[in-house]
Amino acid sequence: WALSVFSPMLLAKVRRRQRMLFCVDLVYYTSLIVATTVMPLFVKDPTAKTIWFAVFTFIPHAINALLGTGYTSWMLRFVPEGRDVNVFTSYNNMVALVCGNATALIASGVATVLAAGENSYWFLFWIRIASAVTFLIGSAILYLTPKEIPTPPPEKVPTPLQVLTVPVRYRPFLLTALITVFWGFCTC
């Protein structure tokens, strides 16, 4: 999350984001699926598992934090003229959070019930395979989007110092960020 503050500096240089976002998705989801599903089948040493799990989760999360925010600005180009962009973004985020959390809760509940049996690993394995298939479908839809509207260049690209200092001086942003951080801690 901390790396996402540098996202505007990187994304300001990217006009066409479709391929970049597809690659970010590919690295992110493939690494997470490899880390949680396939890697434990091959790596038996607990210390090595921990190290590989950390690598396979930290790197894709860092890449996603830096570039994944490009989805919002890329998708805003598809909002029909005259529609409120804030409503679209809020609705999109709400649906994603509700679906993601509901799926995680249901899968966790079923996995907990099955934990006593020897089939719990295979249940989680097939849940992860289903998530991989869902990822592939979503990525195909993203990649096959018929037209890409280039993101206009920003008037001014922020410097690293501005990225860190400007938000601190903007009170509405600080309050929103505090609510988001509080929500993040409550849902962990």
C-alpha positions in Angstrom: 0.0 0.0 0.0 2.8 2.4 0.8 4.2 2.1 -2.7 1.0 3.2 -4.3 1.8 6.8 -3.4 4.4 6.7 -6.1 2.0 5.3 -8.7 1.1 8.7 -10.2 4.7 9.3 -11.2 5.0 6.0 -13.0 1.5 6.1 -14.6 2.0 9.6 -15.9 4.4 8.2 -18.4 2.0 5.5 -19.7 -0.6 6.7 -22.3 -1.9 3.3 -23.3 -2.5 1.1 -20.3 -4.3 -2.0 -21.5 -1.2 -4.1 -22.1 0.5 -2.9 -19.0 -2.5 -3.7 -16.8 -2.8 -7.1 -18.5 0.8 -7.8 -17.6 0.4 -6.6 -14.0 -2.6 -8.9 -13.7 -0.7 -11.8 -15.1 2.3 -11.3 -12.7 0.0 -10.6 -9.7 -2.4 -13.5 -9.9 0.0 -16.1 -11.4 2.5 -15.4 -8.6 -0.2 -15.6 -5.9 -1.6 -18.8 -7.3 1.9 -20.3 -7.6 2.7 -19.3 -4.0 -0.4 -20.7 -2.4 -1.1 -23.7 -4.6 1.8 -25.1 -6.6 4.9 -24.2 -4.6 3.9 -26.2 -1.4 3.8 -29.3 -3.6 7.4 -29.0 -4.6 9.1 -27.2 -1.6 9.1 -29.4 1.5 11.4 -27.5 3.8 9.3 -25.2 6.1 12.0 -22.4 6.0 12.3 -22.5 2.3 8.4 -22.5 2.0 8.3 -19.3 4.1 11.0 -17.6 2.0 9.4 -18.6 -1.3 5.9 -17.6 -0.1 7.2 -14.2 1.0 8.9 -13.7 -2.5 5.8 -14.9 -4.4 3.5 -12.6 -2.4 5.6 -9.4 -1.8 6.8 -8.8 -5.3 3.4 -9.1 -7.0 1.8 -6.9 -4.3 4.6 -4.3 -4.8 4.0 -4.3 -8.6 0.3 -4.1 -8.1 0.6 -1.2 -5.7 2.7 0.7 -8.1 0.7 0.1 -11.3 -2.6 -1.4 -10.3 -4.2 2.0 -9.6 -4.0 2.6 -13.4 -7.2 0.6 -13.7 -9.3 3.4 -12.3 -8.0 6.1 -14.5 -8.1 3.8 -17.5 -11.7 2.7 -16.9 -12.9 6.3 -16.3 -12.5 6.9 -20.0 -15.4 4.4 -20.5 -17.8 6.2 -18.2 -20.5 7.8 -20.4 -20.5 11.6 -20.8 -22.6 13.3 -18.2 -22.4 10.5 -15.6 -20.8 11.2 -12.2 -17.4 9.6 -12.2 -17.3 9.5 -8.4 -20.5 7.5 -8.3 -19.0 5.0 -10.8 -15.8 4.6 -8.9 -17.5 4.3 -5.5 -19.9 1.7 -6.9 -17.2 -0.2 -8.6 -15.1 -0.3 -5.4 -18.1 -1.3 -3.3 -19.1 -4.2 -5.5 -15.4 -5.4 -5.7 -15.1 -5.3 -1.9 -18.4 -7.0 -1.1 -17.8 -9.8 -3.7 -14.2 -10.3 -2.6 -15.0 -10.4 1.1 -18.1 -12.5 0.7 -16.1 -15.0 -1.4 -13.3 -15.1 1.2 -15.6 -15.6 4.1 -17.5 -18.4 2.4 -14.3 -20.2 1.3 -12.8 -19.7 4.8 -15.9 -21.1 6.4 -16.0 -24.2 4.2 -12.2 -24.7 4.6 -12.6 -24.5 8.4 -15.4 -27.1 8.3 -13.2 -29.4 6.1 -10.0 -28.8 8.0 -10.5 -31.8 10.2 -10.6 -34.1 7.1 -7.8 -35.1 4.8 -9.6 -33.4 1.8 -9.1 -29.8 3.0 -6.0 -29.3 1.0 -7.6 -30.5 -2.2 -10.7 -28.4 -1.5 -8.5 -25.3 -1.3 -6.5 -26.4 -4.3 -9.6 -26.5 -6.4 -10.9 -23.2 -5.0 -7.6 -21.7 -6.1 -7.8 -23.3 -9.5 -11.3 -21.8 -9.9 -9.9 -18.4 -9.0 -7.2 -18.9 -11.6 -9.9 -19.6 -14.2 -11.8 -16.5 -13.1 -8.6 -14.5 -13.4 -8.0 -15.8 -16.9 -11.6 -14.9 -18.0 -11.3 -11.4 -16.4 -7.9 -10.8 -18.1 -9.2 -12.0 -21.4 -12.1 -9.5 -21.1 -9.6 -6.8 -20.2 -7.3 -7.6 -23.1 -10.1 -8.0 -25.6 -11.7 -4.7 -24.8 -12.3 -3.4 -28.4 -10.9 0.1 -28.0 -8.6 1.8 -25.7 -8.9 5.5 -25.2 -5.4 6.9 -24.5 -4.9 8.6 -21.1 -4.1 12.2 -21.7 -0.8 13.4 -20.4 -0.9 15.2 -17.1 -0.3 18.9 -17.0 2.5 18.3 -14.5 4.1 15.1 -13.3 4.5 15.2 -9.5 8.0 14.8 -8.0 8.6 12.2 -5.3 8.7 15.0 -2.7 5.3 16.3 -3.9 3.8 12.9 -3.8 4.7 12.7 -0.1 3.9 16.3 1.0 0.9 17.5 -1.0 -1.6 14.9 0.3 -0.6 15.7 3.9 -1.7 19.3 3.4 -5.1 18.4 2.0 -7.5 17.7 4.9 -10.3 15.9 3.0 -7.7 13.4 1.7 -6.2 12.9 5.1 -9.6 12.1 6.6 -10.4 9.7 3.8 -7.1 8.0 4.1 -7.6 7.6 7.9 -11.0 6.0 7.3 -9.4 3.7 4.7 -6.5 2.7 7.0 -8.9 2.1 9.8 -11.1 -0.1 7.5 -8.0 -2.0 6.4 -7.0 -2.7 10.0 -10.5 -3.8 10.9 -10.8 -6.2 8.0 -7.4 -7.8 8.4 
